[in-house]
Amino acid sequence: MKTRSVKASRFGDSKAKLHNIAGRVVGAGKKVQVQGDLFRPVESPGNHRSGKSRRIQGGITTTDLVLSAHLAGNADVFPKILELHVPEGATVADVTYGSGVFWRNVPPGRYRLLATDISTGVDCRRLPYEDQSLDCVVLDPPYMEGFFRKSADNLAGSGSHVTFREKYSNGEPVPGGPKWHRAVLDLYFRAGDEAHRVLRNGGVFIVKCQDEVSANTQHLTHVELINHFAKRGFYTKDLFVVVRPNRPCVSRIKRQVHARKNHSYFLVLVKT
C-alpha cells in the first residue's frame, strides 16, 4: 500500500474530506500521513519546538464489548470469559466439571477440554497432570460450608442439592480438618496450589465463587481468594459478577440479619 502526504486543509473528494477532519484534530496546515484508514501526524519543522507530534488513536468505535456484570446464568457468562481470556485451541482442564453447565453454550471443538470431577475419580486438589502442561484451569467447587461438616447427618447436599454432593463430594464427613467457612477456603486454597503447578507461565485460572454467611459471620470469599492467590503467584486480571435472574426462596426465617446473596463471581487469574 502506497503512503502519501497531503495538506490537512484540502477539500474535494471523500478522501480529501477525511483529510480535513484529521486536519482539525492534528492542526490546520500540518501534514498528515495517510495509510489505509489511519491518520498519523508527520513531523514538520514547526513540531521540533516541542519535540513531539500529537497521536491519533486507531481502532473502531463499537458498543459490542464484554461486560463485567450480567443478569444471567453461568452458561451465558462463561463463554464470554473464554472468548476474552482464553485463545481457541487451548487445553482447558475443568476440574469440577459436574454436569457441564458452564460448557453448554461453548461450541464443541473450540478448546481441548479435559473434564473431570470427584465422580470421575479426580480430586481437584490432586490433579493427574504434568507440571506446567495446561493453558487454563477452571475451578467451581461447592462454596457451601455444609459440605464439609464432621457429621454425616449434618452434611449439605440433600434433597434438591443431591447432585452437588454426587459431583463435588464423596459423601463422607470431614473430621479433624478446618470447620465451617475455613473448610471452604481450604478446598479453594489447595485446589489453587494444584492449578498453579499444572498451569504454564501465563496460564489462566478461572475460579467461580460466592460470598457467604457462616456461623452468623459475613465472609467476603472472593476477596479472601484474591488476596491468597496473589501470594501464590497469581495476578487477578478480571472479575465478573453474575446475578441470578430468579429470586432465591427461603422456607423458614425468624429475622433477617444479612442481605441474601443472589450474586456470585468469576475470578480470572493469570499465573505470573
DRENNUDREN-775344 format. One record per residue: residue in three letters; x negated, y, z of N, C-alpha, C in turn. Coordinates in nm, 4 decimals. Layout:
<pts>
ala,X,Y,Z,X,Y,Z,X,Y,Z
...
</pts>
This chain:
<pts>
met,-0.0838,-0.1195,0.0000,0.0000,0.0000,0.0000,-0.0874,0.1245,0.0000
lys,-0.0582,0.2192,-0.0932,-0.1371,0.3399,-0.1011,-0.1012,0.4354,0.0105
thr,-0.1991,0.5111,0.0543,-0.1781,0.6131,0.1568,-0.2038,0.7484,0.0944
arg,-0.1105,0.8449,0.1097,-0.1292,0.9756,0.0515,-0.0984,1.0814,0.1545
ser,-0.1519,1.2011,0.1342,-0.1286,1.3127,0.2250,-0.0412,1.4151,0.1554
val,0.0526,1.4705,0.2307,0.1412,1.5737,0.1784,0.1542,1.6818,0.2816
lys,0.1937,1.8000,0.2370,0.2232,1.9075,0.3312,0.3571,1.8805,0.3963
ala,0.3653,1.8980,0.5285,0.4877,1.8657,0.6004,0.6008,1.9602,0.5685
ser,0.5719,2.0730,0.5031,0.6759,2.1709,0.4765,0.7411,2.1527,0.3407
arg,0.7000,2.0542,0.2596,0.7553,2.0366,0.1262,0.8987,1.9847,0.1314
phe,0.9776,2.0260,0.0313,1.1137,1.9769,0.0169,1.1250,1.9107,-0.1201
gly,1.2362,1.8443,-0.1452,1.2573,1.7847,-0.2768,1.3325,1.6546,-0.2644
asp,1.2652,1.5468,-0.3024,1.3309,1.4173,-0.2971,1.3422,1.3695,-0.1525
ser,1.3997,1.2482,-0.1335,1.4264,1.1977,0.0015,1.2995,1.1811,0.0818
lys,1.1902,1.1401,0.0181,1.0654,1.1240,0.0924,1.0155,1.2581,0.1419
ala,1.0303,1.3612,0.0580,0.9863,1.4945,0.0993,1.0668,1.5419,0.2188
lys,1.1961,1.5079,0.2230,1.2782,1.5458,0.3378,1.2282,1.4776,0.4642
leu,1.1899,1.3514,0.4492,1.1325,1.2814,0.5640,1.0043,1.3476,0.6088
his,0.9243,1.3930,0.5112,0.8017,1.4644,0.5455,0.8354,1.5901,0.6248
asn,0.9421,1.6567,0.5827,0.9811,1.7797,0.6509,1.0208,1.7525,0.7952
ile,1.0940,1.6386,0.8192,1.1310,1.6002,0.9561,1.0061,1.5773,1.0387
ala,0.9116,1.5036,0.9796,0.7876,1.4787,1.0515,0.7131,1.6074,1.0776
gly,0.7220,1.7008,0.9823,0.6532,1.8278,0.9977,0.7038,1.9050,1.1167
arg,0.8371,1.8990,1.1420,0.8918,1.9703,1.2572,0.8386,1.9133,1.3877
val,0.8146,1.7794,1.3861,0.7640,1.7154,1.5069,0.6161,1.7445,1.5268
val,0.5402,1.7288,1.4157,0.3959,1.7455,1.4259,0.3577,1.8918,1.4316
gly,0.4321,1.9748,1.3565,0.3977,2.1162,1.3497,0.3872,2.1594,1.2047
ala,0.4559,2.2667,1.1699,0.4603,2.3105,1.0305,0.3207,2.3423,0.9798
gly,0.2964,2.3014,0.8566,0.1699,2.3348,0.7937,0.0621,2.2314,0.8144
lys,0.0835,2.1352,0.9089,-0.0174,2.0317,0.9306,0.0044,1.9171,0.8332
lys,-0.0999,1.8481,0.8015,-0.0880,1.7362,0.7101,-0.0401,1.6117,0.7850
val,0.0434,1.5326,0.7161,0.0959,1.4085,0.7724,0.0581,1.2947,0.6805
gln,0.0077,1.1883,0.7380,-0.0301,1.0718,0.6594,0.0885,0.9763,0.6564
val,0.1295,0.9367,0.5357,0.2476,0.8524,0.5200,0.2023,0.7113,0.4866
gln,0.2519,0.6140,0.5647,0.2201,0.4737,0.5373,0.3443,0.3937,0.5730
gly,0.4194,0.3518,0.4734,0.5473,0.2883,0.4996,0.6421,0.3907,0.5594
asp,0.7042,0.3569,0.6733,0.7971,0.4472,0.7402,0.7345,0.5124,0.8625
leu,0.6045,0.4963,0.8815,0.5372,0.5528,0.9981,0.4668,0.6815,0.9601
phe,0.4813,0.7836,1.0424,0.4150,0.9110,1.0213,0.3052,0.9269,1.1249
arg,0.1873,0.9609,1.0814,0.0773,0.9833,1.1733,0.0106,1.1154,1.1366
pro,-0.0129,1.2034,1.2318,-0.0781,1.3308,1.2007,-0.2228,1.3094,1.1587
val,-0.2659,1.3893,1.0633,-0.4026,1.3810,1.0154,-0.4839,1.4912,1.0817
glu,-0.6035,1.4573,1.1216,-0.6906,1.5558,1.1850,-0.7222,1.6679,1.0872
ser,-0.7051,1.7897,1.1286,-0.7382,1.9059,1.0459,-0.8293,1.9975,1.1244
pro,-0.8945,2.0914,1.0575,-0.9868,2.1803,1.1292,-0.9215,2.2514,1.2467
gly,-0.7930,2.2853,1.2332,-0.7269,2.3554,1.3421,-0.7096,2.2709,1.4655
asn,-0.7076,2.1367,1.4486,-0.6882,2.0473,1.5624,-0.8134,2.0307,1.6462
his,-0.9265,2.0709,1.5913,-1.0514,2.0493,1.6638,-1.0624,2.1376,1.7863
arg,-0.9784,2.2378,1.7956,-0.9845,2.3235,1.9131,-0.9520,2.2443,2.0394
ser,-0.8492,2.1595,2.0304,-0.8134,2.0778,2.1472,-0.8834,1.9430,2.1450
gly,-0.9308,1.9050,2.0262,-0.9982,1.7763,2.0150,-0.9016,1.6598,2.0033
lys,-0.7704,1.6860,1.9979,-0.6709,1.5795,1.9930,-0.5664,1.6105,1.8860
ser,-0.5032,1.5050,1.8360,-0.3887,1.5213,1.7465,-0.2695,1.4524,1.8112
arg,-0.1511,1.5072,1.7911,-0.0321,1.4528,1.8537,0.0084,1.3223,1.7871
arg,0.0615,1.2296,1.8651,0.1031,1.0998,1.8138,0.2548,1.0937,1.8075
ile,0.3049,1.0221,1.7073,0.4477,0.9986,1.6942,0.4718,0.8491,1.7122
gln,0.5616,0.8146,1.8051,0.5860,0.6742,1.8378,0.6527,0.6014,1.7233
gly,0.6060,0.4780,1.6959,0.6668,0.3955,1.5937,0.7806,0.3124,1.6499
gly,0.8181,0.2044,1.5803,0.9262,0.1184,1.6270,1.0604,0.1620,1.5732
ile,1.1652,0.0931,1.6185,1.3003,0.1223,1.5719,1.3882,0.1603,1.6898
thr,1.4945,0.2328,1.6595,1.5926,0.2690,1.7614,1.6993,0.1616,1.7672
thr,1.7228,0.1045,1.8865,1.8195,-0.0045,1.8991,1.8742,-0.0106,2.0408
thr,1.9936,-0.0663,2.0522,2.0523,-0.0949,2.1841,2.0574,-0.2457,2.2088
asp,2.0047,-0.3230,2.1143,2.0052,-0.4693,2.1258,1.8869,-0.5131,2.2110
leu,1.8998,-0.4972,2.3413,1.7918,-0.5258,2.4346,1.8356,-0.6307,2.5359
val,1.7395,-0.7028,2.5919,1.7670,-0.7968,2.7000,1.7761,-0.7170,2.8296
leu,1.8878,-0.7289,2.8992,1.9110,-0.6518,3.0206,1.8787,-0.7332,3.1451
ser,1.8649,-0.6652,3.2583,1.8212,-0.7309,3.3811,1.9364,-0.7808,3.4682
ala,2.0584,-0.7305,3.4490,2.1726,-0.7711,3.5311,2.2851,-0.8203,3.4413
his,2.3502,-0.9309,3.4827,2.4519,-0.9939,3.3989,2.5689,-1.0430,3.4830
leu,2.6891,-1.0133,3.4384,2.8100,-1.0739,3.4933,2.8397,-1.1938,3.4050
ala,2.7820,-1.3064,3.4404,2.7858,-1.4232,3.3524,2.7411,-1.5458,3.4291
gly,2.7343,-1.6581,3.3579,2.6853,-1.7819,3.4165,2.5399,-1.8056,3.3814
asn,2.4789,-1.9031,3.4482,2.3384,-1.9345,3.4244,2.3122,-1.9746,3.2793
ala,2.4063,-2.0463,3.2187,2.3883,-2.0938,3.0814,2.3836,-1.9787,2.9820
asp,2.4401,-1.8640,3.0179,2.4377,-1.7481,2.9298,2.3110,-1.6646,2.9473
val,2.2589,-1.6613,3.0701,2.1442,-1.5758,3.1011,2.0115,-1.6441,3.0695
phe,2.0021,-1.7721,3.0993,1.8753,-1.8437,3.0853,1.8168,-1.8358,2.9439
pro,1.8952,-1.8528,2.8367,1.8367,-1.8411,2.7019,1.7758,-1.7042,2.6748
lys,1.8325,-1.5998,2.7323,1.7767,-1.4652,2.7137,1.6399,-1.4531,2.7809
ile,1.6250,-1.5182,2.8965,1.4965,-1.5168,2.9666,1.3901,-1.5878,2.8840
leu,1.4262,-1.7042,2.8295,1.3321,-1.7766,2.7444,1.2946,-1.6940,2.6218
glu,1.3951,-1.6325,2.5609,1.3709,-1.5519,2.4404,1.2705,-1.4405,2.4664
leu,1.2788,-1.3795,2.5841,1.1927,-1.2658,2.6154,1.0544,-1.3076,2.6631
his,1.0440,-1.4209,2.7317,0.9197,-1.4516,2.8024,0.8494,-1.5813,2.7616
val,0.9175,-1.6701,2.6885,0.8565,-1.7997,2.6549,0.8613,-1.8187,2.5029
pro,0.7473,-1.8305,2.4366,0.7467,-1.8441,2.2904,0.8017,-1.9793,2.2455
glu,0.8605,-1.9809,2.1274,0.9109,-2.1061,2.0710,0.7977,-2.2077,2.0569
gly,0.8324,-2.3334,2.0788,0.7345,-2.4404,2.0686,0.6594,-2.4675,2.1973
ala,0.6826,-2.3856,2.3012,0.6133,-2.4032,2.4279,0.6599,-2.5312,2.4975
thr,0.5703,-2.5887,2.5763,0.6049,-2.7052,2.6574,0.6606,-2.6570,2.7908
val,0.7870,-2.6888,2.8169,0.8576,-2.6397,2.9357,0.8989,-2.7578,3.0214
ala,0.8567,-2.7576,3.1469,0.8973,-2.8610,3.2418,1.0047,-2.8042,3.3336
asp,1.1288,-2.8512,3.3166,1.2362,-2.8160,3.4099,1.2351,-2.9243,3.5166
val,1.1790,-2.8923,3.6322,1.1525,-2.9934,3.7342,1.2700,-3.0133,3.8295
thr,1.3772,-2.9375,3.8084,1.5027,-2.9575,3.8823,1.6166,-2.9525,3.7813
tyr,1.6096,-3.0374,3.6817,1.6971,-3.0313,3.5649,1.8443,-3.0491,3.6013
gly,1.8751,-3.1388,3.6927,2.0139,-3.1623,3.7316,2.0986,-3.2050,3.6139
ser,2.2111,-3.1364,3.5919,2.2998,-3.1701,3.4805,2.2665,-3.0900,3.3549
gly,2.1582,-3.0122,3.3581,2.1119,-2.9413,3.2390,2.1903,-2.8173,3.2033
val,2.2529,-2.7538,3.3020,2.3352,-2.6354,3.2755,2.2546,-2.5244,3.2091
phe,2.1327,-2.5028,3.2559,2.0511,-2.3947,3.2002,2.0348,-2.4072,3.0484
trp,2.0300,-2.5290,2.9984,1.9901,-2.5549,2.8604,2.1072,-2.5689,2.7646
arg,2.2284,-2.5500,2.8108,2.3457,-2.5733,2.7262,2.3488,-2.4831,2.6030
asn,2.2976,-2.3628,2.6149,2.3012,-2.2682,2.5026,2.1650,-2.2445,2.4391
val,2.0685,-2.3299,2.4725,1.9355,-2.3214,2.4107,1.9320,-2.4167,2.2915
pro,1.9036,-2.3686,2.1715,1.9019,-2.4564,2.0541,1.8067,-2.5738,2.0720
pro,1.8529,-2.6961,2.0465,1.7657,-2.8136,2.0586,1.6442,-2.8011,1.9680
gly,1.5301,-2.8422,2.0205,1.4078,-2.8401,1.9420,1.3305,-2.7107,1.9472
arg,1.3868,-2.6071,2.0087,1.3148,-2.4794,2.0159,1.1944,-2.4894,2.1085
tyr,1.2061,-2.5736,2.2121,1.0964,-2.5948,2.3074,1.0742,-2.7441,2.3261
arg,0.9570,-2.7792,2.3721,0.9304,-2.9183,2.4100,0.9688,-2.9318,2.5569
leu,1.0864,-2.9857,2.5827,1.1440,-2.9891,2.7167,1.1096,-3.1190,2.7883
leu,1.0563,-3.1047,2.9091,1.0316,-3.2180,2.9990,1.1311,-3.2043,3.1134
ala,1.2383,-3.2826,3.1084,1.3485,-3.2689,3.2042,1.3396,-3.3749,3.3122
thr,1.3201,-3.3311,3.4361,1.3108,-3.4237,3.5490,1.3816,-3.3648,3.6712
asp,1.4127,-3.4516,3.7670,1.4603,-3.4107,3.8986,1.4475,-3.5307,3.9910
ile,1.4966,-3.5182,4.1126,1.4774,-3.6249,4.2110,1.5482,-3.7533,4.1679
ser,1.6564,-3.7391,4.0881,1.7301,-3.8584,4.0452,1.6530,-3.9387,3.9413
thr,1.5560,-3.8770,3.8735,1.4724,-3.9484,3.7771,1.3427,-3.9975,3.8412
gly,1.3301,-3.9751,3.9723,1.2120,-4.0212,4.0440,1.0980,-3.9226,4.0486
val,1.1214,-3.7981,4.0056,1.0158,-3.6967,4.0054,1.0488,-3.5886,4.1077
asp,0.9606,-3.5744,4.2052,0.9746,-3.4720,4.3083,0.9032,-3.3461,4.2603
cys,0.9718,-3.2315,4.2661,0.9121,-3.1069,4.2182,0.7897,-3.0659,4.2991
arg,0.7685,-3.1291,4.4140,0.6511,-3.0996,4.4964,0.5336,-3.1908,4.4652
arg,0.5573,-3.2916,4.3785,0.4513,-3.3851,4.3381,0.4749,-3.4193,4.1911
leu,0.4315,-3.3321,4.1040,0.4593,-3.3476,3.9618,0.3588,-3.4404,3.8932
pro,0.4035,-3.5162,3.7940,0.3158,-3.6139,3.7269,0.2420,-3.5558,3.6067
tyr,0.2028,-3.4286,3.6144,0.1381,-3.3634,3.5013,-0.0057,-3.3263,3.5352
glu,-0.0875,-3.3177,3.4310,-0.2280,-3.2816,3.4485,-0.2411,-3.1333,3.4842
asp,-0.3533,-3.0985,3.5438,-0.3809,-2.9587,3.5762,-0.3800,-2.8737,3.4489
gln,-0.3208,-2.7552,3.4585,-0.3197,-2.6567,3.3506,-0.2761,-2.7171,3.2166
ser,-0.1673,-2.7958,3.2192,-0.1222,-2.8640,3.0978,0.0102,-2.8114,3.0430
leu,0.0771,-2.7209,3.1168,0.2106,-2.6760,3.0762,0.2140,-2.5259,3.0485
asp,0.3068,-2.4880,2.9615,0.3258,-2.3462,2.9296,0.4265,-2.2789,3.0223
cys,0.5220,-2.3570,3.0706,0.6290,-2.2994,3.1525,0.6842,-2.4050,3.2470
val,0.7174,-2.3627,3.3690,0.7841,-2.4485,3.4671,0.9107,-2.3777,3.5138
val,1.0212,-2.4527,3.5187,1.1494,-2.3985,3.5644,1.1858,-2.4674,3.6951
leu,1.2186,-2.3867,3.7976,1.2491,-2.4406,3.9305,1.3819,-2.3840,3.9803
asp,1.4738,-2.4728,4.0136,1.6036,-2.4323,4.0682,1.6463,-2.5323,4.1751
pro,1.5754,-2.5353,4.2885,1.6112,-2.6304,4.3943,1.7347,-2.5816,4.4704
pro,1.7915,-2.6641,4.5562,1.9054,-2.6172,4.6369,1.8606,-2.5073,4.7325
tyr,1.9352,-2.3996,4.7358,1.9000,-2.2916,4.8281,1.9996,-2.2825,4.9424
met,2.0618,-2.3969,4.9757,2.1454,-2.4059,5.0945,2.0671,-2.4799,5.2013
glu,2.0513,-2.4198,5.3168,1.9706,-2.4820,5.4208,2.0320,-2.6138,5.4686
gly,2.1609,-2.6349,5.4430,2.2264,-2.7566,5.4898,2.1736,-2.8838,5.4285
phe,2.1017,-2.8755,5.3164,2.0443,-2.9959,5.2560,1.9285,-3.0513,5.3386
phe,1.8777,-2.9723,5.4313,1.7539,-3.0093,5.4988,1.7731,-3.0277,5.6492
arg,1.8941,-3.0575,5.6921,1.9188,-3.0792,5.8346,1.8695,-3.2172,5.8755
lys,1.8403,-3.2309,6.0038,1.7774,-3.3542,6.0517,1.8756,-3.4665,6.0780
ser,2.0056,-3.4367,6.0731,2.1066,-3.5389,6.0945,2.1818,-3.5657,5.9657
ala,2.1951,-3.6921,5.9277,2.2651,-3.7272,5.8050,2.4124,-3.6882,5.8113
asp,2.4682,-3.6833,5.9317,2.6088,-3.6473,5.9470,2.6349,-3.5002,5.9166
asn,2.5293,-3.4171,5.9237,2.5458,-3.2735,5.9051,2.4864,-3.2210,5.7745
leu,2.4423,-3.3105,5.6883,2.3825,-3.2655,5.5633,2.4863,-3.2007,5.4727
ala,2.4434,-3.0989,5.3999,2.5313,-3.0386,5.2998,2.5363,-3.1278,5.1765
gly,2.6263,-3.0950,5.0851,2.6335,-3.1706,4.9607,2.7403,-3.2765,4.9613
ser,2.8502,-3.2498,5.0294,2.9619,-3.3428,5.0265,3.0773,-3.2784,4.9505
gly,3.1815,-3.3554,4.9265,3.2977,-3.3000,4.8575,3.2615,-3.2518,4.7187
ser,3.2949,-3.1250,4.6873,3.2701,-3.0704,4.5533,3.1218,-3.0482,4.5265
his,3.0387,-3.0562,4.6302,2.8952,-3.0339,4.6132,2.8152,-3.1649,4.6093
val,2.8838,-3.2774,4.5933,2.8130,-3.4051,4.5968,2.7115,-3.4169,4.4834
thr,2.7378,-3.3526,4.3679,2.6433,-3.3582,4.2559,2.5096,-3.2972,4.2937
phe,2.5128,-3.1918,4.3747,2.3883,-3.1298,4.4173,2.3029,-3.2294,4.4951
arg,2.3662,-3.3040,4.5844,2.2893,-3.3988,4.6636,2.2321,-3.5092,4.5757
glu,2.3074,-3.5528,4.4758,2.2600,-3.6598,4.3892,2.1390,-3.6170,4.3076
lys,2.1379,-3.4904,4.2629,2.0322,-3.4435,4.1738,1.9137,-3.3815,4.2467
tyr,1.9362,-3.3254,4.3648,1.8321,-3.2480,4.4315,1.7904,-3.3036,4.5667
ser,1.8575,-3.4082,4.6122,1.8233,-3.4647,4.7426,1.8410,-3.6152,4.7362
asn,1.7567,-3.6874,4.8115,1.7731,-3.8324,4.8166,1.8743,-3.8755,4.9223
gly,1.9418,-3.7781,4.9837,2.0479,-3.8078,5.0791,1.9999,-3.8420,5.2179
glu,1.8696,-3.8346,5.2405,1.8147,-3.8693,5.3715,1.7922,-3.7433,5.4548
pro,1.8086,-3.7550,5.5867,1.7802,-3.6398,5.6728,1.6316,-3.6071,5.6706
val,1.5958,-3.4879,5.7171,1.4563,-3.4430,5.7149,1.4108,-3.4133,5.8576
pro,1.3751,-3.5159,5.9337,1.3311,-3.4920,6.0717,1.1865,-3.4461,6.0774
gly,1.1541,-3.3681,6.1764,1.0155,-3.3305,6.2005,0.9627,-3.2164,6.1170
gly,1.0350,-3.1721,6.0153,0.9882,-3.0637,5.9305,1.0500,-2.9312,5.9704
pro,1.0299,-2.8273,5.8884,1.0920,-2.6978,5.9168,1.2438,-2.7102,5.9177
lys,1.3092,-2.6227,5.9913,1.4540,-2.6283,6.0015,1.5170,-2.5043,5.9397
trp,1.6473,-2.5196,5.9058,1.7281,-2.4108,5.8588,1.6654,-2.3399,5.7376
his,1.6586,-2.2108,5.7404,1.6101,-2.1365,5.6240,1.4636,-2.1666,5.5941
arg,1.3864,-2.1947,5.6976,1.2447,-2.2250,5.6745,1.2266,-2.3528,5.5939
ala,1.3219,-2.4442,5.6048,1.3149,-2.5665,5.5249,1.3340,-2.5360,5.3768
val,1.4227,-2.4392,5.3467,1.4427,-2.3970,5.2079,1.3142,-2.3350,5.1533
leu,1.2553,-2.2432,5.2305,1.1316,-2.1790,5.1865,1.0195,-2.2800,5.1681
asp,1.0116,-2.3769,5.2565,0.9062,-2.4787,5.2482,0.9142,-2.5529,5.1150
leu,1.0349,-2.5857,5.0717,1.0510,-2.6539,4.9431,1.0058,-2.5651,4.8282
tyr,1.0473,-2.4396,4.8288,1.0052,-2.3457,4.7242,0.8528,-2.3284,4.7240
phe,0.7956,-2.3107,4.8415,0.6513,-2.2859,4.8502,0.5710,-2.4038,4.7961
arg,0.6090,-2.5232,4.8366,0.5337,-2.6419,4.7935,0.5546,-2.6698,4.6450
ala,0.6761,-2.6465,4.5960,0.7011,-2.6619,4.4527,0.6241,-2.5556,4.3737
gly,0.6125,-2.4358,4.4308,0.5358,-2.3298,4.3658,0.3881,-2.3623,4.3562
asp,0.3345,-2.4272,4.4596,0.1941,-2.4690,4.4557,0.1705,-2.5687,4.3426
glu,0.2648,-2.6608,4.3248,0.2533,-2.7586,4.2164,0.2650,-2.6911,4.0803
ala,0.3568,-2.5954,4.0711,0.3718,-2.5231,3.9447,0.2434,-2.4502,3.9088
his,0.1799,-2.3896,4.0071,0.0541,-2.3192,3.9825,-0.0535,-2.4155,3.9345
arg,-0.0530,-2.5359,3.9868,-0.1531,-2.6355,3.9474,-0.1357,-2.6786,3.8022
val,-0.0123,-2.7039,3.7598,0.0099,-2.7611,3.6267,0.0215,-2.6552,3.5170
leu,0.0402,-2.5292,3.5537,0.0510,-2.4245,3.4528,-0.0867,-2.3804,3.4038
arg,-0.0955,-2.3538,3.2755,-0.2176,-2.2941,3.2221,-0.2244,-2.1484,3.2674
asn,-0.3404,-2.0870,3.2560,-0.3522,-1.9452,3.2877,-0.2638,-1.8642,3.1925
gly,-0.1825,-1.7773,3.2478,-0.0868,-1.7034,3.1674,0.0462,-1.7743,3.1518
gly,0.0577,-1.8961,3.2092,0.1826,-1.9713,3.2013,0.2938,-1.9043,3.2815
val,0.4176,-1.9371,3.2464,0.5353,-1.8721,3.3039,0.6058,-1.9654,3.4016
phe,0.6390,-1.9111,3.5175,0.7094,-1.9849,3.6224,0.8444,-1.9164,3.6440
ile,0.9541,-1.9841,3.6054,1.0885,-1.9281,3.6185,1.1557,-1.9907,3.7399
val,1.1932,-1.9075,3.8346,1.2476,-1.9550,3.9625,1.3875,-1.8997,3.9833
lys,1.4825,-1.9878,4.0091,1.6194,-1.9456,4.0438,1.6328,-1.9498,4.1956
cys,1.6891,-1.8448,4.2537,1.7032,-1.8400,4.3988,1.8219,-1.7531,4.4374
gln,1.8591,-1.7599,4.5637,1.9674,-1.6784,4.6162,1.9387,-1.6457,4.7623
asp,1.9661,-1.5235,4.8008,1.9533,-1.4861,4.9416,2.0590,-1.5616,5.0219
glu,2.0361,-1.5761,5.1515,2.1331,-1.6488,5.2331,2.1352,-1.5982,5.3764
val,2.2455,-1.6248,5.4422,2.2582,-1.6018,5.5857,2.2499,-1.7382,5.6534
ser,2.1517,-1.7555,5.7392,2.1322,-1.8810,5.8106,2.1165,-1.8515,5.9585
ala,2.1890,-1.9265,6.0412,2.1866,-1.9048,6.1863,2.2203,-1.7589,6.2193
asn,2.3147,-1.7049,6.1438,2.3635,-1.5681,6.1631,2.2558,-1.4620,6.1396
thr,2.1568,-1.4959,6.0583,2.0480,-1.4028,6.0275,2.0365,-1.3863,5.8764
gln,2.0256,-1.2638,5.8317,2.0126,-1.2354,5.6891,1.8710,-1.2649,5.6417
his,1.8606,-1.3418,5.5333,1.7302,-1.3747,5.4755,1.7291,-1.3344,5.3281
leu,1.6423,-1.2419,5.2927,1.6272,-1.1994,5.1537,1.5277,-1.2933,5.0854
thr,1.5789,-1.4060,5.0448,1.4933,-1.5128,4.9923,1.4093,-1.4669,4.8742
his,1.4672,-1.3898,4.7839,1.3919,-1.3507,4.6637,1.2720,-1.2636,4.6997
val,1.2841,-1.1826,4.8055,1.1708,-1.1007,4.8498,1.0640,-1.1883,4.9136
glu,1.1065,-1.2829,4.9937,1.0111,-1.3744,5.0588,0.9337,-1.4556,4.9555
leu,1.0023,-1.4994,4.8506,0.9359,-1.5777,4.7474,0.8372,-1.4931,4.6669
ile,0.8780,-1.3733,4.6294,0.7893,-1.2844,4.5542,0.6612,-1.2573,4.6322
asn,0.6740,-1.2273,4.7605,0.5563,-1.1983,4.8435,0.4664,-1.3197,4.8574
his,0.5269,-1.4365,4.8775,0.4465,-1.5587,4.8940,0.3747,-1.5954,4.7644
phe,0.4479,-1.5936,4.6531,0.3870,-1.6342,4.5268,0.2778,-1.5369,4.4827
ala,0.2889,-1.4111,4.5206,0.1831,-1.3144,4.4886,0.0521,-1.3561,4.5545
lys,0.0599,-1.4097,4.6752,-0.0597,-1.4557,4.7465,-0.1160,-1.5828,4.6848
arg,-0.0334,-1.6555,4.6100,-0.0758,-1.7808,4.5479,-0.1243,-1.7629,4.4047
gly,-0.1283,-1.6383,4.3573,-0.1811,-1.6139,4.2236,-0.0763,-1.5977,4.1152
phe,0.0439,-1.5545,4.1515,0.1484,-1.5268,4.0534,0.1801,-1.3784,4.0522
tyr,0.1969,-1.3256,3.9318,0.2422,-1.1877,3.9134,0.3907,-1.1896,3.8781
thr,0.4731,-1.1144,3.9506,0.6166,-1.1086,3.9225,0.6393,-1.0139,3.8053
lys,0.6603,-1.0719,3.6886,0.6731,-0.9928,3.5663,0.8142,-0.9394,3.5459
asp,0.9143,-1.0156,3.5910,1.0514,-0.9741,3.5658,1.1452,-1.0327,3.6704
leu,1.2654,-0.9747,3.6792,1.3678,-1.0209,3.7722,1.5039,-0.9997,3.7078
phe,1.5862,-1.1033,3.7103,1.7209,-1.0975,3.6550,1.8229,-1.1218,3.7659
val,1.9297,-1.0446,3.7646,2.0381,-1.0598,3.8611,2.1578,-1.1206,3.7895
val,2.2101,-1.2296,3.8459,2.3254,-1.2978,3.7880,2.4417,-1.2872,3.8862
val,2.5481,-1.2212,3.8441,2.6675,-1.2064,3.9275,2.7730,-1.3035,3.8766
arg,2.8258,-1.3850,3.9658,2.9237,-1.4854,3.9248,3.0526,-1.4155,3.8813
pro,3.1129,-1.4603,3.7720,3.2319,-1.3929,3.7196,3.3590,-1.4187,3.8002
asn,3.3605,-1.5243,3.8816,3.4773,-1.5541,3.9634,3.4487,-1.5229,4.1099
arg,3.5512,-1.4997,4.1877,3.5342,-1.4665,4.3286,3.5097,-1.5931,4.4101
pro,3.4102,-1.5902,4.5018,3.3902,-1.7051,4.5908,3.5058,-1.7149,4.6887
cys,3.5405,-1.8352,4.7276,3.6512,-1.8540,4.8204,3.5989,-1.9065,4.9538
val,3.6666,-1.8710,5.0606,3.6319,-1.9168,5.1944,3.7557,-1.9812,5.2542
ser,3.7400,-2.1009,5.3050,3.8555,-2.1724,5.3586,3.8898,-2.1283,5.5008
arg,3.7877,-2.0905,5.5770,3.8132,-2.0562,5.7163,3.7103,-1.9542,5.7645
ile,3.7528,-1.8459,5.8254,3.6618,-1.7441,5.8764,3.7281,-1.6702,5.9922
lys,3.6520,-1.6443,6.0954,3.7043,-1.5700,6.2103,3.6818,-1.4201,6.1927
arg,3.5585,-1.3822,6.1661,3.5250,-1.2413,6.1484,3.4052,-1.2304,6.0561
gln,3.4173,-1.1498,5.9515,3.3067,-1.1348,5.8575,3.2016,-1.0418,5.9149
val,3.0758,-1.0883,5.9108,2.9633,-1.0121,5.9647,2.8708,-0.9644,5.8530
his,2.8529,-1.0474,5.7489,2.7674,-1.0129,5.6357,2.8490,-1.0192,5.5069
ala,2.8068,-0.9418,5.4079,2.8703,-0.9492,5.2762,2.8484,-1.0873,5.2162
arg,2.9514,-1.1421,5.1570,2.9408,-1.2738,5.0953,2.8591,-1.2632,4.9672
lys,2.7635,-1.3528,4.9505,2.6749,-1.3491,4.8336,2.7499,-1.3984,4.7098
asn,2.7588,-1.3139,4.6104,2.8147,-1.3561,4.4819,2.7164,-1.3290,4.3678
his,2.5885,-1.3152,4.4030,2.4859,-1.2961,4.3014,2.3632,-1.3793,4.3371
ser,2.2855,-1.4096,4.2354,2.1609,-1.4844,4.2532,2.0560,-1.4229,4.1621
tyr,1.9361,-1.4805,4.1634,1.8235,-1.4202,4.0908,1.7500,-1.5242,4.0067
phe,1.6987,-1.4783,3.8948,1.5937,-1.5482,3.8217,1.4671,-1.4650,3.8374
leu,1.3647,-1.5228,3.8950,1.2340,-1.4591,3.9023,1.1472,-1.5113,3.7884
val,1.0791,-1.4224,3.7191,0.9877,-1.4624,3.6117,0.8467,-1.4254,3.6567
leu,0.7679,-1.5272,3.6855,0.6333,-1.5074,3.7366,0.5307,-1.5595,3.6369
val,0.4148,-1.4981,3.6363,0.3085,-1.5382,3.5437,0.1849,-1.5764,3.6249
lys,0.1273,-1.6901,3.5912,0.0049,-1.7347,3.6592,-0.1121,-1.6494,3.6141
thr,-0.1800,-1.5871,3.7108,-0.2923,-1.4991,3.6781,-0.4257,-1.5706,3.6996
</pts>
